[in-house]
Amino acid sequence: MNSQAVIDQKAPAATRSPLRLALVIGALGVVFGDIGTSPIYALQTVFNPEDPHPVPLTTENLYGVVSLVVWSVILIVTITYVLLAMRMDNDGEGGIMALLTLLRRWAPKGRTRTVAILSGLAVLGAALFLGDSMITPAISVLSAVEGLKTINPGLDEWVVPITATILLILFLIQKLGSSVVGRLFGPIMAIWFVVVGVLGIGGILHDPQILLALLPTYAIGFMVSHFHIAFFALAAVVLSVTGAEALYADMGHFGRKSISFGWLFLVFPALALTYLGQGALLLEDKANMSAPFFLLAPEWSRIALVVLATAATVIASQAVISGAFSVAAQASGLGYLPRLRVTHTSSETQGQIYVPWINWLLMVSVITLVFVFRSSASLAFAYGMAVIGTITITTLLFFYLARRRWKTPSWILAIGAAVLLSVDLLFLAANATKFVHGAWLPLAIGLIAFIVMTTWQRGRALITARRTEAEGSLADFVSNLRTHPKLIDRVPGTAIFLNPGGTTTPLALRANVEHNHVRHARVIILSVDIQNVPRVPQSQRCTVDDLGDPTDGILYISTRFGYAENPDIPRALRTIPPHKTQGWLDLDNATYFLSKIELREGRRGGMARWRKRLFLAASHITTDASDHFGLPRDRVIVMGSQIEL
């Protein structure tokens, strides 16, 4: 059955799943950590006197900045992500790679250039998100541990080693799964948001006039009348929306309903209150700018607040780590990264995964950044560029797909796109002014990730084409076997040959026949097709074809899996009704044959030499096929061949 039929018959998992309190609490610990801890440093960073483009701390500027922060959160997080983008799901999965699969499915035929450009932007957005996944844990945990200096300045020299230790522990517990991590962190974050909201209310009581900043006219007036100041302020205001993409990327972990409920009824009100409270505190005394968030608390409670803030900002790292797992697994399933080992950590929620290779890569990268930069201030200018780059690309893809998928009238989309993209592009331009001050870092990391992803996708296409040449036609091969049966000896047993598709001959089968002059009495040629949907129903898992002759013991079986599933082949084959295989499929004694390809750099065109070497280097991290497909190792035979790239 065609993949489109699979898609059309399935309602998104996120819309089918009921709202459960446990998922909401789990989402608080995994999804909202990053954006939920922004109030610790966002407003303070805007008025940082050491900024290359400082914003003067005046009453007029303060009202404008607070209004900009609140309305940026409303426009980007609440409207762009929660109300719009999260409805554009791929069977419950969200994130920029989900948008890429939807783009492939819904883009009109004939517009290959448009699709290619948008696909490239989607891959770039995913690459920037992976770059953000390296920076966020470093700056979040550093900013948290630096709070120790407000208790005792002598603890300064311990900040970096304590930060590295905390991060090491955080990455080591990832293998427990995001559901376990969410249960550990969720209650802490629930307390955090309640405390943040209460502190905000206390701050507002100092000067209730700050509530006027809720009016968008203050943000608009600040941008219009003080554009030369407001424009540069946006580079720091963007810190208030860091973590927005994680809400979307982690949607498969907890579902749209749980994330939307948590945001609208707890997280957003708490954040709005604390930003307003800090603004009121600064109206009362501008000297409070040294630490406006912590100064919201009474002096007797500040040690406890520093401890809670430290825990919360450690948890903030979890949001992007979980999002990175989702993005990497989806990219691997779609052919933009090598085949990675993915562990599903929950029997109830299919989107909860752990990707060991990505976890260790992030751990090494993050801890390296901590030791190189040594303070959150050094990383501050680098923080927003990757975030707003991914947000802008997500917004663009959403409006393109809304027209294609939902047939929304163009005039409605034009108005929405004009407003939201204008906001995103203003933020992007403002952050570009920080390029030489650190914004180059996420761009460099994103560019490297983009090159790796596009190189793997291109190299994979070339290898597939050259492998097809070597394999030859399956129909001709089977026809020759049937035409000259006496030239080939039959040995008892069932042999299952894995193959990329159903039109070419498995290299292992061809080698057996041409060199060993034998074939098994029962032969299955098996292809694995990864669909552009997260999951495929069991009823549509396998199709069987006898290749025109049901009596000679040769079958072709196609198995389908979603890109978010573990492709367990033995389990899939057991779902086939016996009558479709003439009753002779003996899975308990079958032997699996894998065609191992040894790649070598050749002189054929198609890729630059350096990209060929990059592809060959990346191929070494590909996970073992036996483990990936769930094959019994004691009944797997690997036969090799060489292909030049």
NURODO-570892 format. One line per field, with one value per residue (C-alpha): residue number from 1; residue in three letters; x, y, z. Coordinates in steps of 0.001 Angstrom, whole numbers. Example, Ala and Ser with C-alpha at 12.3 -4.5 7.8 and 13.67 -1.06 7.14 Angstrom:
<recs>
seq <- c(1;2)
type <- c(ALA;SER)
x <- c(12300;13670)
y <- c(-4500;-1060)
z <- c(7800;7140)
</recs>
This chain:
<recs>
seq <- c(1;2;3;4;5;6;7;8;9;10;11;12;13;14;15;16;17;18;19;20;21;22;23;24;25;26;27;28;29;30;31;32;33;34;35;36;37;38;39;40;41;42;43;44;45;46;47;48;49;50;51;52;53;54;55;56;57;58;59;60;61;62;63;64;65;66;67;68;69;70;71;72;73;74;75;76;77;78;79;80;81;82;83;84;85;86;87;88;89;90;91;92;93;94;95;96;97;98;99;100;101;102;103;104;105;106;107;108;109;110;111;112;113;114;115;116;117;118;119;120;121;122;123;124;125;126;127;128;129;130;131;132;133;134;135;136;137;138;139;140;141;142;143;144;145;146;147;148;149;150;151;152;153;154;155;156;157;158;159;160;161;162;163;164;165;166;167;168;169;170;171;172;173;174;175;176;177;178;179;180;181;182;183;184;185;186;187;188;189;190;191;192;193;194;195;196;197;198;199;200;201;202;203;204;205;206;207;208;209;210;211;212;213;214;215;216;217;218;219;220;221;222;223;224;225;226;227;228;229;230;231;232;233;234;235;236;237;238;239;240;241;242;243;244;245;246;247;248;249;250;251;252;253;254;255;256;257;258;259;260;261;262;263;264;265;266;267;268;269;270;271;272;273;274;275;276;277;278;279;280;281;282;283;284;285;286;287;288;289;290;291;292;293;294;295;296;297;298;299;300;301;302;303;304;305;306;307;308;309;310;311;312;313;314;315;316;317;318;319;320;321;322;323;324;325;326;327;328;329;330;331;332;333;334;335;336;337;338;339;340;341;342;343;344;345;346;347;348;349;350;351;352;353;354;355;356;357;358;359;360;361;362;363;364;365;366;367;368;369;370;371;372;373;374;375;376;377;378;379;380;381;382;383;384;385;386;387;388;389;390;391;392;393;394;395;396;397;398;399;400;401;402;403;404;405;406;407;408;409;410;411;412;413;414;415;416;417;418;419;420;421;422;423;424;425;426;427;428;429;430;431;432;433;434;435;436;437;438;439;440;441;442;443;444;445;446;447;448;449;450;451;452;453;454;455;456;457;458;459;460;461;462;463;464;465;466;467;468;469;470;471;472;473;474;475;476;477;478;479;480;481;482;483;484;485;486;487;488;489;490;491;492;493;494;495;496;497;498;499;500;501;502;503;504;505;506;507;508;509;510;511;512;513;514;515;516;517;518;519;520;521;522;523;524;525;526;527;528;529;530;531;532;533;534;535;536;537;538;539;540;541;542;543;544;545;546;547;548;549;550;551;552;553;554;555;556;557;558;559;560;561;562;563;564;565;566;567;568;569;570;571;572;573;574;575;576;577;578;579;580;581;582;583;584;585;586;587;588;589;590;591;592;593;594;595;596;597;598;599;600;601;602;603;604;605;606;607;608;609;610;611;612;613;614;615;616;617;618;619;620;621;622;623;624;625;626;627;628;629;630;631;632;633;634;635;636;637;638;639;640;641;642;643;644;645)
type <- c(MET;ASN;SER;GLN;ALA;VAL;ILE;ASP;GLN;LYS;ALA;PRO;ALA;ALA;THR;ARG;SER;PRO;LEU;ARG;LEU;ALA;LEU;VAL;ILE;GLY;ALA;LEU;GLY;VAL;VAL;PHE;GLY;ASP;ILE;GLY;THR;SER;PRO;ILE;TYR;ALA;LEU;GLN;THR;VAL;PHE;ASN;PRO;GLU;ASP;PRO;HIS;PRO;VAL;PRO;LEU;THR;THR;GLU;ASN;LEU;TYR;GLY;VAL;VAL;SER;LEU;VAL;VAL;TRP;SER;VAL;ILE;LEU;ILE;VAL;THR;ILE;THR;TYR;VAL;LEU;LEU;ALA;MET;ARG;MET;ASP;ASN;ASP;GLY;GLU;GLY;GLY;ILE;MET;ALA;LEU;LEU;THR;LEU;LEU;ARG;ARG;TRP;ALA;PRO;LYS;GLY;ARG;THR;ARG;THR;VAL;ALA;ILE;LEU;SER;GLY;LEU;ALA;VAL;LEU;GLY;ALA;ALA;LEU;PHE;LEU;GLY;ASP;SER;MET;ILE;THR;PRO;ALA;ILE;SER;VAL;LEU;SER;ALA;VAL;GLU;GLY;LEU;LYS;THR;ILE;ASN;PRO;GLY;LEU;ASP;GLU;TRP;VAL;VAL;PRO;ILE;THR;ALA;THR;ILE;LEU;LEU;ILE;LEU;PHE;LEU;ILE;GLN;LYS;LEU;GLY;SER;SER;VAL;VAL;GLY;ARG;LEU;PHE;GLY;PRO;ILE;MET;ALA;ILE;TRP;PHE;VAL;VAL;VAL;GLY;VAL;LEU;GLY;ILE;GLY;GLY;ILE;LEU;HIS;ASP;PRO;GLN;ILE;LEU;LEU;ALA;LEU;LEU;PRO;THR;TYR;ALA;ILE;GLY;PHE;MET;VAL;SER;HIS;PHE;HIS;ILE;ALA;PHE;PHE;ALA;LEU;ALA;ALA;VAL;VAL;LEU;SER;VAL;THR;GLY;ALA;GLU;ALA;LEU;TYR;ALA;ASP;MET;GLY;HIS;PHE;GLY;ARG;LYS;SER;ILE;SER;PHE;GLY;TRP;LEU;PHE;LEU;VAL;PHE;PRO;ALA;LEU;ALA;LEU;THR;TYR;LEU;GLY;GLN;GLY;ALA;LEU;LEU;LEU;GLU;ASP;LYS;ALA;ASN;MET;SER;ALA;PRO;PHE;PHE;LEU;LEU;ALA;PRO;GLU;TRP;SER;ARG;ILE;ALA;LEU;VAL;VAL;LEU;ALA;THR;ALA;ALA;THR;VAL;ILE;ALA;SER;GLN;ALA;VAL;ILE;SER;GLY;ALA;PHE;SER;VAL;ALA;ALA;GLN;ALA;SER;GLY;LEU;GLY;TYR;LEU;PRO;ARG;LEU;ARG;VAL;THR;HIS;THR;SER;SER;GLU;THR;GLN;GLY;GLN;ILE;TYR;VAL;PRO;TRP;ILE;ASN;TRP;LEU;LEU;MET;VAL;SER;VAL;ILE;THR;LEU;VAL;PHE;VAL;PHE;ARG;SER;SER;ALA;SER;LEU;ALA;PHE;ALA;TYR;GLY;MET;ALA;VAL;ILE;GLY;THR;ILE;THR;ILE;THR;THR;LEU;LEU;PHE;PHE;TYR;LEU;ALA;ARG;ARG;ARG;TRP;LYS;THR;PRO;SER;TRP;ILE;LEU;ALA;ILE;GLY;ALA;ALA;VAL;LEU;LEU;SER;VAL;ASP;LEU;LEU;PHE;LEU;ALA;ALA;ASN;ALA;THR;LYS;PHE;VAL;HIS;GLY;ALA;TRP;LEU;PRO;LEU;ALA;ILE;GLY;LEU;ILE;ALA;PHE;ILE;VAL;MET;THR;THR;TRP;GLN;ARG;GLY;ARG;ALA;LEU;ILE;THR;ALA;ARG;ARG;THR;GLU;ALA;GLU;GLY;SER;LEU;ALA;ASP;PHE;VAL;SER;ASN;LEU;ARG;THR;HIS;PRO;LYS;LEU;ILE;ASP;ARG;VAL;PRO;GLY;THR;ALA;ILE;PHE;LEU;ASN;PRO;GLY;GLY;THR;THR;THR;PRO;LEU;ALA;LEU;ARG;ALA;ASN;VAL;GLU;HIS;ASN;HIS;VAL;ARG;HIS;ALA;ARG;VAL;ILE;ILE;LEU;SER;VAL;ASP;ILE;GLN;ASN;VAL;PRO;ARG;VAL;PRO;GLN;SER;GLN;ARG;CYS;THR;VAL;ASP;ASP;LEU;GLY;ASP;PRO;THR;ASP;GLY;ILE;LEU;TYR;ILE;SER;THR;ARG;PHE;GLY;TYR;ALA;GLU;ASN;PRO;ASP;ILE;PRO;ARG;ALA;LEU;ARG;THR;ILE;PRO;PRO;HIS;LYS;THR;GLN;GLY;TRP;LEU;ASP;LEU;ASP;ASN;ALA;THR;TYR;PHE;LEU;SER;LYS;ILE;GLU;LEU;ARG;GLU;GLY;ARG;ARG;GLY;GLY;MET;ALA;ARG;TRP;ARG;LYS;ARG;LEU;PHE;LEU;ALA;ALA;SER;HIS;ILE;THR;THR;ASP;ALA;SER;ASP;HIS;PHE;GLY;LEU;PRO;ARG;ASP;ARG;VAL;ILE;VAL;MET;GLY;SER;GLN;ILE;GLU;LEU)
x <- c(0;1181;2503;-66;-2831;-1184;-1102;-4662;-6049;-4356;-5253;-2317;-1310;-1052;-4710;-5854;-4091;-6076;-4731;-3071;-1648;1414;2287;1809;4148;6637;6489;7272;10501;11568;10021;9788;13101;14943;12297;11215;14578;15045;13797;16986;19107;16979;15996;19354;21158;19148;20547;24026;26439;29167;27050;28631;25343;24145;20513;20240;18180;15518;11877;10686;13107;12145;8446;9305;11672;9282;6470;8754;9650;6042;4758;7717;6783;3134;3867;6658;5841;2074;948;3701;4392;1571;-1418;-75;3039;2114;-1043;1184;2243;3316;1279;2024;5690;6774;9903;11582;12341;8636;8002;10544;8658;5387;7035;8044;4496;2443;4629;3099;4699;6817;8140;11372;13433;11061;10966;14763;15267;12736;14176;17644;16320;14687;17977;19754;17168;17733;21488;21103;18949;21685;24126;21790;21693;25409;25296;22136;23287;26621;25195;22199;24145;26953;24469;22908;26123;27364;24591;26888;28932;25997;26251;30057;32338;35121;33275;34085;36938;34606;32017;33561;34389;30967;29266;31186;30313;26608;26549;28362;25735;22938;24172;24809;21178;19787;19758;17017;14658;12829;9815;12017;13871;10538;9237;12396;12434;8713;7765;10805;9790;6188;7476;9767;6944;4756;7642;8462;4839;4539;7802;6471;3280;5349;7417;4343;3051;6115;4771;1516;1961;4196;1019;663;3532;1015;-351;1308;1376;4412;6372;5328;6022;9472;10322;9049;10286;13543;14362;18117;17945;15125;16714;19845;17743;16126;19418;18948;15129;15427;16691;13093;12049;14984;13555;10534;11678;12057;8305;7726;10568;9525;5862;6237;7426;4358;1729;380;-2402;-80;2416;-269;-2066;1148;2157;-1161;-2198;1074;4288;3283;1388;4374;6857;4727;4343;8066;9052;6499;7685;11312;10242;8390;11414;13597;11094;11434;15240;17396;20266;18398;19670;22624;20346;16662;15380;17024;16239;12532;12844;13066;16611;15873;14841;17569;19804;16852;16023;19594;19426;16047;17283;20365;18183;15837;18590;20156;16765;16651;19334;16994;14620;17182;18821;15488;14816;18232;17449;14189;15777;18748;16555;14230;17171;18633;15336;15023;18544;20328;22449;23957;21857;21945;21080;17847;16426;12716;12491;8722;6153;3352;4645;6393;8212;10369;13806;17476;20201;23556;25863;24188;24243;28008;28668;26657;28342;31860;30887;29037;31730;34366;32424;32270;36038;36764;34357;34254;31337;27777;28569;31127;28470;25621;26183;26267;23045;20299;21507;20813;17491;16042;17438;15525;12389;12428;12776;9996;7653;8398;7829;4628;2972;4015;2584;-573;-1421;-665;-2083;-5043;-5870;-6056;-6977;-3892;-4960;-5219;-1801;-288;-1393;-189;3116;3760;3354;5183;8000;8611;9089;11424;13479;13902;15267;17514;18923;19530;21414;23511;25050;26588;28394;31940;31015;30066;27115;29546;29753;26250;26458;29762;28374;25193;27170;29280;26146;24495;27496;27546;23803;23731;26930;25452;22215;24100;26621;23855;22068;25263;25995;22423;22714;26058;24834;21841;24241;26155;23038;21308;17679;15885;13328;16077;17982;14943;14011;17478;17154;13866;15148;18239;17242;19674;22732;22131;22044;19297;20147;17505;16389;15061;17295;16237;18232;17936;17869;17293;14392;12400;13809;17433;19145;20682;24469;24678;22173;23973;27312;25820;24447;27277;30225;28892;26290;23748;20471;18276;15075;13131;14355;12920;14119;13252;13261;12857;11073;11238;8109;7673;5390;6458;4640;3011;-9;678;-1988;85;3491;4232;3275;4156;4854;5596;7342;5050;5552;4153;5761;9522;10086;11107;9184;9653;8459;8333;8281;7347;8326;7863;10951;10243;10054;12643;12590;12251;12215;11530;8580;7248;7524;5548;2535;2244;-661;697;-1360;490;3803;2407;2990;6735;8106;10151;11410;12813;15378;15777;19216;19564;22029;23355;25204;27969;29242;32871;33084;36176;37044;37028;37558;33963;32209;29195;30920;33982;36913;36713;33012;33713;36200;33676;31030;33414;34361;30690;29917;31998;29420;26623;25126;25345;22543;21858;21163;19300;16885;16556;18087;19233;23036;23597;21733;23193;25719;27443;28817;30888;31466;33141;31628;33560;32177)
y <- c(0;3471;5597;8299;5803;4984;8660;9414;6564;7709;10574;12275;10490;13785;14526;11024;10838;12080;14808;13194;14984;12718;13827;17491;17093;15195;17959;20548;18675;17943;20496;23811;23836;26075;28725;28516;29672;32605;35163;34585;36399;37771;41206;41641;40932;43568;46328;44845;47851;45629;44910;46214;48117;48981;49920;52834;51945;54668;54462;54805;52158;49859;49940;49319;46424;44659;45035;43718;40680;39816;40296;38460;35465;35818;36131;33575;30937;31144;32014;30655;27425;26495;27695;27201;25075;22344;21657;20885;17486;14330;11657;13270;14056;17677;19669;20914;17429;16597;19708;18411;15126;17008;19237;16183;14874;17989;20042;20312;18356;20322;22860;21023;24179;25549;22206;21894;25375;24789;21327;22844;25445;22701;20803;24052;24674;21179;21769;25069;23319;20732;23630;25196;21829;22190;25805;25745;23234;25025;28519;27355;25350;27921;30710;28550;27589;31182;31956;30503;33701;35678;33530;33503;35230;32824;30005;31538;29134;26161;27251;25515;22134;21987;22834;20119;17557;18407;18181;14853;13423;14880;13162;9888;9646;10226;6464;6172;7808;11121;9689;8832;12128;13930;12267;13353;16904;17608;18246;20520;22593;22750;24269;26541;28032;28568;30328;32408;33519;34378;36378;38223;39176;40405;42544;44004;45163;47458;49456;48196;50756;48167;46314;48930;47144;44415;46817;46182;49930;50218;47652;49220;52744;51731;50167;53175;56104;54541;52138;52775;51426;48886;47147;46246;45351;42574;40645;40152;40051;36861;35141;35183;32749;30337;26860;27559;25043;22409;22620;21572;19062;17289;17057;13354;12760;14128;15118;18485;18633;18153;20752;23298;22884;23275;26372;28223;27537;27560;28364;31465;33155;32535;33958;37018;37742;37480;39755;42331;41908;42527;45598;46972;46318;48298;51151;51342;51279;50948;49676;46373;45696;43809;40771;41687;38129;37127;40505;39805;37394;38514;38421;35482;33271;34053;31093;28754;30572;30185;26452;26140;28226;26026;22923;24567;25674;22228;20888;23478;21515;18530;20264;20659;17288;15505;17668;16800;13089;13579;15643;13267;10146;11711;12924;9409;7863;10340;9653;12798;11038;7538;4749;5470;3202;4490;3150;3646;4271;4125;1437;4008;7025;6038;9345;8977;7914;7863;8117;7090;8495;11918;11878;11320;13875;16498;15616;16110;19293;20899;20197;21485;24756;25100;24801;27055;29929;29490;31917;32427;36033;34806;32626;35168;36779;33362;32175;33707;33269;29556;29894;32650;31071;27853;29786;31791;28678;26916;29870;29981;26246;26338;28980;27210;23911;25544;26619;23191;20953;22900;25008;28101;31213;33054;36439;35044;33406;36561;38639;36073;35501;39234;39793;36747;36661;40391;39766;36820;38700;41684;39367;37679;41000;42200;39017;39335;42481;40231;38062;39029;38998;35310;34786;33083;30063;28592;29445;27570;24542;24652;24958;21915;19913;21104;20017;16590;16076;17150;15228;12057;12507;13067;10259;7853;8604;7951;4694;3526;4203;2373;-503;-830;-1166;-3957;-5834;-6025;-6784;-9071;-10144;-11267;-13047;-15018;-15814;-17320;-19449;-20827;-21336;-23315;-25052;-27981;-25733;-24685;-27047;-26629;-26946;-27357;-24466;-20911;-18006;-14394;-11893;-8241;-5833;-2074;-2583;-5027;-4371;-5449;-8674;-8908;-9024;-11894;-13967;-13250;-14260;-17513;-18486;-17291;-18383;-21200;-22463;-23082;-21661;-22510;-24462;-21466;-17951;-14667;-11385;-8803;-5030;-2487;705;3630;5705;9453;8861;8205;4855;2317;202;-3522;-4350;-2531;-3708;-6391;-7256;-10566;-11206;-14676;-13095;-14905;-18504;-19666;-23117;-22536;-21276;-17692;-14809;-11065;-9422;-5674;-4423;-865;1083;4680;6833;6964;3166;503;-1726;-5168;-7526;-10893;-9374;-7868;-11188;-12977;-10789;-12313;-14801;-18324;-18713;-15795;-17683;-21131;-22042;-22643;-19537;-21036;-17993;-20003;-21675;-19176;-17787;-14069;-12930;-9370;-7768;-5751;-2932;-1861;1716;3004;6412;6310;8698;8787;12156;13234;14644;16699;14697;16230;15405;11808;11555;13119;10606;7673;8947;9327;5801;4372;5444;3507;1068;-2680;-3866;-6972;-4864;-2203;-4690;-6937;-9991;-13059;-12790;-16558;-16903;-13979;-14403;-11330;-11383;-8426;-6553;-3299;-162;2926;6357)
z <- c(0;-833;2028;1340;2034;5341;6211;5182;7285;10479;12759;14444;17610;19451;18796;19754;23121;26125;28386;31394;34421;34430;30888;31816;34809;32649;30039;32727;33476;29919;27555;29428;31272;28799;28238;31875;33212;30825;33410;35414;32843;29949;31291;32998;29705;27814;30045;30384;30280;28801;25706;22467;21881;25422;26117;28620;31682;31624;32643;29035;27792;30646;29786;26145;26853;29266;26745;23985;26089;26933;23396;21859;24006;22952;19234;18912;21504;22064;18527;16230;18104;20501;18461;14923;14356;16837;14810;11823;13125;11336;13128;16471;15774;15651;14980;11887;10512;10744;8637;6122;5709;5313;2723;691;862;220;-2120;-5604;-8415;-10836;-8300;-7684;-7176;-4519;-2742;-2922;-1409;1370;2068;2336;4769;6841;7063;7984;10712;12104;12006;13879;16478;17009;17453;19996;21789;22483;23688;25812;28465;28803;29321;31384;33913;34071;34812;37521;39257;39039;41503;44147;43898;45314;48458;48724;46164;47142;45378;41984;41227;41784;39210;36184;37803;39511;36217;34367;37044;36935;33145;33216;35576;33448;30289;32113;33258;29754;29133;31774;29294;29174;31036;34044;33745;33472;36637;38459;37099;36580;40226;40665;37643;38857;42106;40079;38006;41066;42855;39772;39466;43165;43055;40024;41846;44783;42428;40713;44086;44314;41351;39755;36954;35249;34234;31501;29743;28867;26257;22868;22256;24541;22517;19203;20457;21684;18316;16354;18449;19682;16878;17150;20730;20424;17448;19395;22443;20371;20383;24139;24161;22093;25250;26487;23723;23792;24087;21859;19230;21965;22620;19007;18698;21920;20909;20141;23703;25492;22919;21812;24406;27388;26168;25218;28554;30558;28590;28601;32181;34113;32265;30296;33184;35486;32975;32241;35953;36688;33775;34938;38538;37580;35627;38668;40869;38472;38370;42144;42158;39049;41213;41333;37801;39299;39785;39300;39378;42658;44236;43766;46700;50327;51656;53989;51047;48516;49344;48808;45541;44277;45017;43249;40312;40040;39883;37344;34994;35128;34106;31305;29493;29310;26889;24121;24792;24310;21258;19823;20186;18283;15502;15074;14990;12433;10332;10391;9339;6482;5201;6388;9013;9239;10747;14488;17386;18871;22140;22823;26540;27077;26265;26564;24635;21412;20927;24044;22808;23686;21024;22583;19878;19979;23781;23924;21178;23061;26351;24976;23096;26007;28597;26162;25784;29571;29953;26957;27735;31546;32114;30937;29981;27445;25801;26012;22617;20946;22474;20354;16771;16398;18212;16060;12883;13579;14584;11341;9196;11134;10599;6871;6393;8440;6260;3052;4300;5691;2161;656;3365;4744;1666;3886;1854;658;2050;5588;5327;3839;6829;9369;7581;7208;10956;12306;9757;10201;13920;13262;10682;12996;15685;13118;11910;15470;16369;13204;14715;17400;14849;15824;19518;19610;17258;14875;17197;16685;13000;12728;14571;12486;9253;10140;10982;7741;5658;7337;6810;3167;2420;3887;1938;-1341;-744;208;-3064;-5060;-3217;-3780;-7506;-7788;-5664;-7999;-10928;-9180;-8058;-11425;-12144;-9682;-12295;-14712;-11955;-10770;-14375;-14965;-11837;-13077;-16625;-15524;-12278;-12738;-12774;-9176;-6180;-3619;38;2735;4897;4694;3726;4176;2117;3131;218;-191;-2629;-4703;-8166;-7699;-6614;-3131;-3537;-1033;-3046;-6319;-4763;-3429;-6827;-9077;-6911;-4727;-7249;-4488;-3302;-352;-834;429;-334;896;-562;2054;1697;4476;3512;5932;5330;5706;8699;12296;12613;10292;11386;11874;9275;6650;7865;5244;1671;-16;-3710;-5154;-8173;-10592;-9426;-6060;-6311;-6546;-2995;-3808;-2245;-2129;1090;1603;5205;6108;9193;10239;10749;14509;14920;15673;12563;14219;11224;12949;14784;11562;9676;12381;11566;8072;7794;6997;3828;2207;2441;1546;5177;4790;6538;9401;11299;14210;11964;9133;8272;7568;4907;4933;2042;3703;1538;1887;649;-1097;-2454;-6259;-9135;-10323;-10184;-8210;-5120;-4298;-2951;534;739;-247;2613;4993;3898;4365;7837;8805;7575;10432;13020;11316;13785;13155;10854;12964;16035;14089;12505;15569;13872;15857;15755;15836;12531;10588;7760;6362;2820;1663;-1562;-2539;-4031;-5044;-4195)
</recs>
